[in-house]
Amino acid sequence: MSSLSRFRLITFDVHNTLLQIRSAPGKKYGELGAMFGISNNRNQLVANYVSSWQKMNRLHPNFGLKTKIGYKHWWQMMIGGIFNENGTHNIPEDKIEQMTEHFMEFFKTSGFWQHCYGSIDFLNYLKLQRHIESSGSKNPPFKLGVISNFDPRLDVLLRNMKINHYFDFVLNSYDVGYMKPAKEIFAAAMNAAELDDLKPQECLHIGATPATDYFGARNAGWYGLLVHEKSADELTRKYGQTVDDNHVFYSLFDVHKKISNDYMKW
């Protein structure tokens, strides 16, 4: 376990790191519309999804926390945007409300999400290493947590996906009051770990979004690993900040392989 022996805290992002949506958002929203008798052009829904997401995050960041509309109303406005943007459907508000209620329940289930490739095996590996290294001691050698830009349904989702038991704590941005890449949410994770004299350089965050997960962790003084389909060179060019070639992986399967073989270079 020497690849990880420097860390006392390891945290994960959720979306596209531990869990992924079962199919493209446009398809999922198309299915939602069809349940409520709305026929859809899937390409239009994809375009509406992207523009509605960007608009809602700009006007009402952190799922409406800052503007005090609350995350449930945030999602109602988001779904209204997906189906009514550009005059697509003009669905009445009460129907949008019904659709949102259904979607918010469905969003917490394995009908919507599936485990990312290699995630369960890697979590089991970490659990086993922790058990081996603690060798009878009450204090584990490291703690595991989740830091996600997510609303408060995150706990239920992780429970439904049967991975909540791997983690010592789960932080969602809505309850913390800060979204990644803010340093405050990484500081909140260090507090939640309840480890004496924990230092940022003893913490590792693994996620899928360069700006929030990788650079967010690095700016907080942590180490970061990125699960991403693009190469370190492409990401460095795009973001204008260096992404270390040793720290980008296609999946948690690849992270697991490199760490268990002790090939990781920090």
C-alpha positions as YAML, in Angstrom:
chain: A
units: angstrom
residues:
- id: 1
  name: MET
  ca: [0.00, 0.00, 0.00]
- id: 2
  name: SER
  ca: [3.07, 2.26, -0.15]
- id: 3
  name: SER
  ca: [1.56, 4.10, -3.17]
- id: 4
  name: LEU
  ca: [-1.05, 5.52, -0.81]
- id: 5
  name: SER
  ca: [0.83, 5.48, 2.48]
- id: 6
  name: ARG
  ca: [1.37, 9.25, 2.35]
- id: 7
  name: PHE
  ca: [-2.41, 9.86, 2.54]
- id: 8
  name: ARG
  ca: [-4.61, 9.97, 5.62]
- id: 9
  name: LEU
  ca: [-7.69, 11.11, 3.71]
- id: 10
  name: ILE
  ca: [-8.91, 9.99, 0.26]
- id: 11
  name: THR
  ca: [-12.07, 11.52, -1.20]
- id: 12
  name: PHE
  ca: [-14.07, 10.90, -4.38]
- id: 13
  name: ASP
  ca: [-16.34, 12.89, -6.64]
- id: 14
  name: VAL
  ca: [-19.54, 11.05, -7.67]
- id: 15
  name: HIS
  ca: [-20.65, 11.89, -11.23]
- id: 16
  name: ASN
  ca: [-18.48, 10.05, -13.80]
- id: 17
  name: THR
  ca: [-16.09, 8.90, -11.05]
- id: 18
  name: LEU
  ca: [-18.08, 6.50, -8.87]
- id: 19
  name: LEU
  ca: [-21.42, 6.60, -10.72]
- id: 20
  name: GLN
  ca: [-22.52, 7.47, -14.23]
- id: 21
  name: ILE
  ca: [-25.91, 8.13, -15.82]
- id: 22
  name: ARG
  ca: [-27.13, 4.99, -17.59]
- id: 23
  name: SER
  ca: [-27.67, 6.81, -20.90]
- id: 24
  name: ALA
  ca: [-27.24, 10.29, -22.33]
- id: 25
  name: PRO
  ca: [-29.27, 13.00, -20.52]
- id: 26
  name: GLY
  ca: [-31.21, 13.77, -23.71]
- id: 27
  name: LYS
  ca: [-32.43, 10.17, -23.85]
- id: 28
  name: LYS
  ca: [-33.33, 10.10, -20.15]
- id: 29
  name: TYR
  ca: [-35.33, 13.34, -20.40]
- id: 30
  name: GLY
  ca: [-36.95, 12.04, -23.58]
- id: 31
  name: GLU
  ca: [-38.14, 8.99, -21.62]
- id: 32
  name: LEU
  ca: [-39.40, 11.26, -18.85]
- id: 33
  name: GLY
  ca: [-41.37, 13.36, -21.34]
- id: 34
  name: ALA
  ca: [-42.82, 10.25, -23.00]
- id: 35
  name: MET
  ca: [-44.16, 9.05, -19.62]
- id: 36
  name: PHE
  ca: [-46.14, 12.27, -19.43]
- id: 37
  name: GLY
  ca: [-47.36, 12.07, -23.03]
- id: 38
  name: ILE
  ca: [-44.89, 14.56, -24.49]
- id: 39
  name: SER
  ca: [-43.25, 13.63, -27.78]
- id: 40
  name: ASN
  ca: [-39.70, 14.86, -28.11]
- id: 41
  name: ASN
  ca: [-36.94, 15.61, -30.52]
- id: 42
  name: ARG
  ca: [-34.01, 14.17, -28.57]
- id: 43
  name: ASN
  ca: [-31.42, 16.47, -30.16]
- id: 44
  name: GLN
  ca: [-33.49, 19.48, -29.13]
- id: 45
  name: LEU
  ca: [-33.68, 18.13, -25.57]
- id: 46
  name: VAL
  ca: [-29.89, 17.72, -25.45]
- id: 47
  name: ALA
  ca: [-29.41, 21.32, -26.60]
- id: 48
  name: ASN
  ca: [-32.03, 22.53, -24.11]
- id: 49
  name: TYR
  ca: [-30.44, 20.47, -21.32]
- id: 50
  name: VAL
  ca: [-27.04, 22.09, -21.88]
- id: 51
  name: SER
  ca: [-28.40, 25.66, -22.12]
- id: 52
  name: SER
  ca: [-30.75, 25.19, -19.16]
- id: 53
  name: TRP
  ca: [-27.94, 23.71, -17.00]
- id: 54
  name: GLN
  ca: [-25.59, 26.59, -17.83]
- id: 55
  name: LYS
  ca: [-28.27, 29.20, -17.25]
- id: 56
  name: MET
  ca: [-29.40, 27.73, -13.90]
- id: 57
  name: ASN
  ca: [-25.83, 27.45, -12.62]
- id: 58
  name: ARG
  ca: [-25.14, 31.04, -13.64]
- id: 59
  name: LEU
  ca: [-28.34, 32.55, -12.21]
- id: 60
  name: HIS
  ca: [-28.87, 30.20, -9.25]
- id: 61
  name: PRO
  ca: [-25.55, 28.60, -8.28]
- id: 62
  name: ASN
  ca: [-25.31, 25.59, -5.98]
- id: 63
  name: PHE
  ca: [-28.84, 24.37, -6.77]
- id: 64
  name: GLY
  ca: [-30.45, 27.66, -5.73]
- id: 65
  name: LEU
  ca: [-28.84, 27.87, -2.29]
- id: 66
  name: LYS
  ca: [-27.42, 31.36, -2.75]
- id: 67
  name: THR
  ca: [-30.58, 32.80, -4.30]
- id: 68
  name: LYS
  ca: [-32.74, 31.01, -1.71]
- id: 69
  name: ILE
  ca: [-35.02, 29.27, -4.22]
- id: 70
  name: GLY
  ca: [-34.10, 25.82, -2.79]
- id: 71
  name: TYR
  ca: [-32.93, 22.77, -4.69]
- id: 72
  name: LYS
  ca: [-36.42, 21.37, -5.39]
- id: 73
  name: HIS
  ca: [-37.56, 24.56, -7.11]
- id: 74
  name: TRP
  ca: [-34.17, 24.72, -8.84]
- id: 75
  name: TRP
  ca: [-34.83, 21.34, -10.47]
- id: 76
  name: GLN
  ca: [-38.36, 22.39, -11.40]
- id: 77
  name: MET
  ca: [-36.96, 25.43, -13.20]
- id: 78
  name: MET
  ca: [-34.27, 23.27, -14.78]
- id: 79
  name: ILE
  ca: [-36.80, 20.74, -16.12]
- id: 80
  name: GLY
  ca: [-39.07, 23.57, -17.24]
- id: 81
  name: GLY
  ca: [-36.11, 24.90, -19.21]
- id: 82
  name: ILE
  ca: [-35.36, 21.52, -20.77]
- id: 83
  name: PHE
  ca: [-38.89, 21.07, -22.08]
- id: 84
  name: ASN
  ca: [-39.96, 24.66, -22.68]
- id: 85
  name: GLU
  ca: [-36.73, 26.37, -23.78]
- id: 86
  name: ASN
  ca: [-36.95, 28.02, -27.22]
- id: 87
  name: GLY
  ca: [-40.75, 27.58, -27.13]
- id: 88
  name: THR
  ca: [-40.32, 23.82, -27.63]
- id: 89
  name: HIS
  ca: [-43.40, 22.55, -25.79]
- id: 90
  name: ASN
  ca: [-45.04, 25.22, -23.61]
- id: 91
  name: ILE
  ca: [-45.94, 22.65, -20.97]
- id: 92
  name: PRO
  ca: [-48.04, 24.12, -18.12]
- id: 93
  name: GLU
  ca: [-46.36, 24.61, -14.73]
- id: 94
  name: ASP
  ca: [-48.43, 21.99, -12.86]
- id: 95
  name: LYS
  ca: [-47.32, 19.31, -15.33]
- id: 96
  name: ILE
  ca: [-43.69, 20.44, -15.01]
- id: 97
  name: GLU
  ca: [-44.14, 20.11, -11.23]
- id: 98
  name: GLN
  ca: [-45.42, 16.51, -11.58]
- id: 99
  name: MET
  ca: [-42.56, 15.65, -13.94]
- id: 100
  name: THR
  ca: [-40.03, 17.13, -11.49]
- id: 101
  name: GLU
  ca: [-41.40, 15.10, -8.58]
- id: 102
  name: HIS
  ca: [-41.15, 11.91, -10.60]
- id: 103
  name: PHE
  ca: [-37.67, 12.78, -11.89]
- id: 104
  name: MET
  ca: [-36.34, 13.65, -8.43]
- id: 105
  name: GLU
  ca: [-37.36, 10.24, -7.11]
- id: 106
  name: PHE
  ca: [-36.07, 8.39, -10.17]
- id: 107
  name: PHE
  ca: [-32.77, 10.32, -9.96]
- id: 108
  name: LYS
  ca: [-32.02, 8.57, -6.64]
- id: 109
  name: THR
  ca: [-32.18, 5.05, -8.10]
- id: 110
  name: SER
  ca: [-30.22, 2.48, -10.09]
- id: 111
  name: GLY
  ca: [-32.71, 3.02, -12.91]
- id: 112
  name: PHE
  ca: [-30.94, 6.32, -13.56]
- id: 113
  name: TRP
  ca: [-27.37, 5.53, -12.43]
- id: 114
  name: GLN
  ca: [-24.87, 2.71, -12.74]
- id: 115
  name: HIS
  ca: [-21.44, 2.13, -11.20]
- id: 116
  name: CYS
  ca: [-18.48, 3.43, -13.17]
- id: 117
  name: TYR
  ca: [-16.07, 0.84, -14.53]
- id: 118
  name: GLY
  ca: [-13.73, -0.33, -11.77]
- id: 119
  name: SER
  ca: [-15.32, 1.71, -8.97]
- id: 120
  name: ILE
  ca: [-16.54, -1.16, -6.77]
- id: 121
  name: ASP
  ca: [-13.30, -3.14, -7.14]
- id: 122
  name: PHE
  ca: [-11.23, -0.09, -6.21]
- id: 123
  name: LEU
  ca: [-13.39, 0.70, -3.18]
- id: 124
  name: ASN
  ca: [-13.10, -2.93, -2.05]
- id: 125
  name: TYR
  ca: [-9.33, -2.75, -2.51]
- id: 126
  name: LEU
  ca: [-9.14, 0.39, -0.33]
- id: 127
  name: LYS
  ca: [-11.37, -1.21, 2.30]
- id: 128
  name: LEU
  ca: [-9.15, -4.30, 2.39]
- id: 129
  name: GLN
  ca: [-5.93, -2.24, 2.58]
- id: 130
  name: ARG
  ca: [-7.39, -0.27, 5.42]
- id: 131
  name: HIS
  ca: [-8.21, -3.46, 7.28]
- id: 132
  name: ILE
  ca: [-4.74, -4.95, 6.70]
- id: 133
  name: GLU
  ca: [-2.90, -1.78, 7.71]
- id: 134
  name: SER
  ca: [-4.95, -1.06, 10.81]
- id: 135
  name: SER
  ca: [-3.87, -4.50, 12.18]
- id: 136
  name: GLY
  ca: [-5.95, -4.42, 15.32]
- id: 137
  name: SER
  ca: [-5.66, -0.65, 15.89]
- id: 138
  name: LYS
  ca: [-8.93, 1.24, 16.41]
- id: 139
  name: ASN
  ca: [-7.71, 4.10, 14.19]
- id: 140
  name: PRO
  ca: [-7.73, 3.35, 10.46]
- id: 141
  name: PRO
  ca: [-4.58, 4.37, 8.51]
- id: 142
  name: PHE
  ca: [-6.72, 6.59, 6.27]
- id: 143
  name: LYS
  ca: [-10.32, 7.72, 5.97]
- id: 144
  name: LEU
  ca: [-12.55, 7.74, 2.89]
- id: 145
  name: GLY
  ca: [-15.07, 10.43, 1.96]
- id: 146
  name: VAL
  ca: [-17.16, 11.93, -0.84]
- id: 147
  name: ILE
  ca: [-17.05, 15.59, -1.94]
- id: 148
  name: SER
  ca: [-19.64, 16.35, -4.61]
- id: 149
  name: ASN
  ca: [-21.36, 19.35, -6.16]
- id: 150
  name: PHE
  ca: [-24.77, 17.83, -5.47]
- id: 151
  name: ASP
  ca: [-28.02, 18.50, -3.68]
- id: 152
  name: PRO
  ca: [-29.04, 16.77, -0.39]
- id: 153
  name: ARG
  ca: [-30.33, 13.63, -2.11]
- id: 154
  name: LEU
  ca: [-26.75, 12.39, -2.38]
- id: 155
  name: ASP
  ca: [-26.85, 10.27, 0.80]
- id: 156
  name: VAL
  ca: [-29.94, 8.39, -0.38]
- id: 157
  name: LEU
  ca: [-28.47, 7.89, -3.84]
- id: 158
  name: LEU
  ca: [-25.25, 6.36, -2.45]
- id: 159
  name: ARG
  ca: [-27.31, 4.14, -0.16]
- id: 160
  name: ASN
  ca: [-29.53, 3.00, -3.05]
- id: 161
  name: MET
  ca: [-26.42, 2.28, -5.14]
- id: 162
  name: LYS
  ca: [-25.02, 0.27, -2.19]
- id: 163
  name: ILE
  ca: [-21.75, 2.18, -1.87]
- id: 164
  name: ASN
  ca: [-22.47, 4.47, 1.11]
- id: 165
  name: HIS
  ca: [-20.89, 1.99, 3.58]
- id: 166
  name: TYR
  ca: [-17.42, 2.52, 2.08]
- id: 167
  name: PHE
  ca: [-17.28, 6.13, 3.28]
- id: 168
  name: ASP
  ca: [-16.67, 7.76, 6.64]
- id: 169
  name: PHE
  ca: [-18.52, 10.89, 5.50]
- id: 170
  name: VAL
  ca: [-20.37, 12.30, 2.49]
- id: 171
  name: LEU
  ca: [-20.40, 16.03, 1.71]
- id: 172
  name: ASN
  ca: [-22.74, 17.65, -0.80]
- id: 173
  name: SER
  ca: [-22.15, 21.25, -1.85]
- id: 174
  name: TYR
  ca: [-25.69, 22.36, -0.96]
- id: 175
  name: ASP
  ca: [-25.41, 21.41, 2.72]
- id: 176
  name: VAL
  ca: [-21.81, 22.61, 3.02]
- id: 177
  name: GLY
  ca: [-22.68, 25.95, 1.41]
- id: 178
  name: TYR
  ca: [-19.77, 25.89, -1.05]
- id: 179
  name: MET
  ca: [-19.19, 24.20, -4.39]
- id: 180
  name: LYS
  ca: [-15.93, 22.78, -5.67]
- id: 181
  name: PRO
  ca: [-13.46, 24.26, -6.59]
- id: 182
  name: ALA
  ca: [-13.88, 26.49, -3.48]
- id: 183
  name: LYS
  ca: [-11.20, 25.76, -0.90]
- id: 184
  name: GLU
  ca: [-13.89, 25.84, 1.81]
- id: 185
  name: ILE
  ca: [-15.46, 22.54, 0.72]
- id: 186
  name: PHE
  ca: [-12.07, 20.79, 0.84]
- id: 187
  name: ALA
  ca: [-11.48, 22.32, 4.29]
- id: 188
  name: ALA
  ca: [-14.92, 21.01, 5.36]
- id: 189
  name: ALA
  ca: [-13.84, 17.51, 4.26]
- id: 190
  name: MET
  ca: [-10.70, 17.75, 6.39]
- id: 191
  name: ASN
  ca: [-12.88, 18.68, 9.38]
- id: 192
  name: ALA
  ca: [-15.35, 15.88, 8.63]
- id: 193
  name: ALA
  ca: [-12.47, 13.36, 8.61]
- id: 194
  name: GLU
  ca: [-11.90, 14.06, 12.33]
- id: 195
  name: LEU
  ca: [-8.17, 13.29, 12.12]
- id: 196
  name: ASP
  ca: [-5.73, 15.00, 14.46]
- id: 197
  name: ASP
  ca: [-3.36, 17.47, 12.83]
- id: 198
  name: LEU
  ca: [-4.40, 16.50, 9.28]
- id: 199
  name: LYS
  ca: [-2.46, 18.48, 6.66]
- id: 200
  name: PRO
  ca: [-3.62, 19.26, 3.08]
- id: 201
  name: GLN
  ca: [-0.64, 17.38, 1.61]
- id: 202
  name: GLU
  ca: [-1.92, 14.22, 3.35]
- id: 203
  name: CYS
  ca: [-5.19, 14.42, 1.37]
- id: 204
  name: LEU
  ca: [-6.05, 13.02, -2.06]
- id: 205
  name: HIS
  ca: [-9.16, 13.80, -4.14]
- id: 206
  name: ILE
  ca: [-10.20, 11.70, -7.15]
- id: 207
  name: GLY
  ca: [-12.69, 13.16, -9.62]
- id: 208
  name: ALA
  ca: [-13.72, 13.58, -13.24]
- id: 209
  name: THR
  ca: [-13.90, 17.34, -13.79]
- id: 210
  name: PRO
  ca: [-10.58, 19.16, -14.30]
- id: 211
  name: ALA
  ca: [-11.65, 22.60, -13.06]
- id: 212
  name: THR
  ca: [-13.52, 21.52, -9.94]
- id: 213
  name: ASP
  ca: [-11.89, 18.24, -8.95]
- id: 214
  name: TYR
  ca: [-8.27, 18.33, -10.10]
- id: 215
  name: PHE
  ca: [-7.44, 22.03, -9.93]
- id: 216
  name: GLY
  ca: [-9.80, 22.52, -6.99]
- id: 217
  name: ALA
  ca: [-7.92, 19.90, -4.97]
- id: 218
  name: ARG
  ca: [-4.51, 21.18, -6.05]
- id: 219
  name: ASN
  ca: [-5.40, 24.78, -5.15]
- id: 220
  name: ALA
  ca: [-6.47, 23.57, -1.70]
- id: 221
  name: GLY
  ca: [-2.99, 22.05, -1.24]
- id: 222
  name: TRP
  ca: [-4.23, 18.49, -1.84]
- id: 223
  name: TYR
  ca: [-3.10, 15.90, -4.35]
- id: 224
  name: GLY
  ca: [-5.49, 15.16, -7.20]
- id: 225
  name: LEU
  ca: [-6.18, 12.31, -9.63]
- id: 226
  name: LEU
  ca: [-8.39, 12.81, -12.67]
- id: 227
  name: VAL
  ca: [-10.64, 10.21, -14.30]
- id: 228
  name: HIS
  ca: [-10.96, 11.62, -17.82]
- id: 229
  name: GLU
  ca: [-10.98, 10.46, -21.44]
- id: 230
  name: LYS
  ca: [-8.61, 13.23, -22.60]
- id: 231
  name: SER
  ca: [-4.84, 13.11, -22.20]
- id: 232
  name: ALA
  ca: [-2.87, 15.27, -19.77]
- id: 233
  name: ASP
  ca: [-1.41, 17.22, -22.72]
- id: 234
  name: GLU
  ca: [-4.85, 18.04, -24.14]
- id: 235
  name: LEU
  ca: [-6.13, 19.11, -20.72]
- id: 236
  name: THR
  ca: [-3.04, 21.24, -20.05]
- id: 237
  name: ARG
  ca: [-3.58, 23.01, -23.39]
- id: 238
  name: LYS
  ca: [-7.27, 23.55, -22.72]
- id: 239
  name: TYR
  ca: [-6.98, 24.83, -19.15]
- id: 240
  name: GLY
  ca: [-3.63, 26.61, -19.36]
- id: 241
  name: GLN
  ca: [-2.55, 24.92, -16.14]
- id: 242
  name: THR
  ca: [-0.35, 21.85, -15.96]
- id: 243
  name: VAL
  ca: [-2.04, 18.49, -15.57]
- id: 244
  name: ASP
  ca: [0.48, 15.83, -14.56]
- id: 245
  name: ASP
  ca: [0.64, 12.95, -17.02]
- id: 246
  name: ASN
  ca: [0.90, 10.47, -14.10]
- id: 247
  name: HIS
  ca: [-2.39, 11.66, -12.66]
- id: 248
  name: VAL
  ca: [-4.90, 11.19, -15.51]
- id: 249
  name: PHE
  ca: [-6.71, 7.85, -15.95]
- id: 250
  name: TYR
  ca: [-9.51, 6.52, -18.14]
- id: 251
  name: SER
  ca: [-11.25, 4.85, -15.19]
- id: 252
  name: LEU
  ca: [-10.90, 3.83, -11.56]
- id: 253
  name: PHE
  ca: [-9.90, 0.40, -12.89]
- id: 254
  name: ASP
  ca: [-6.69, 2.02, -14.19]
- id: 255
  name: VAL
  ca: [-6.14, 3.94, -10.94]
- id: 256
  name: HIS
  ca: [-6.57, 0.69, -8.99]
- id: 257
  name: LYS
  ca: [-4.13, -1.18, -11.25]
- id: 258
  name: LYS
  ca: [-1.42, 1.47, -10.96]
- id: 259
  name: ILE
  ca: [-1.76, 1.88, -7.19]
- id: 260
  name: SER
  ca: [-1.96, -1.84, -6.39]
- id: 261
  name: ASN
  ca: [1.18, -2.45, -8.49]
- id: 262
  name: ASP
  ca: [2.88, 0.46, -6.69]
- id: 263
  name: TYR
  ca: [3.58, 2.30, -9.96]
- id: 264
  name: MET
  ca: [2.04, 5.62, -8.93]
- id: 265
  name: LYS
  ca: [4.34, 8.64, -9.08]
- id: 266
  name: TRP
  ca: [3.34, 11.58, -6.93]
...
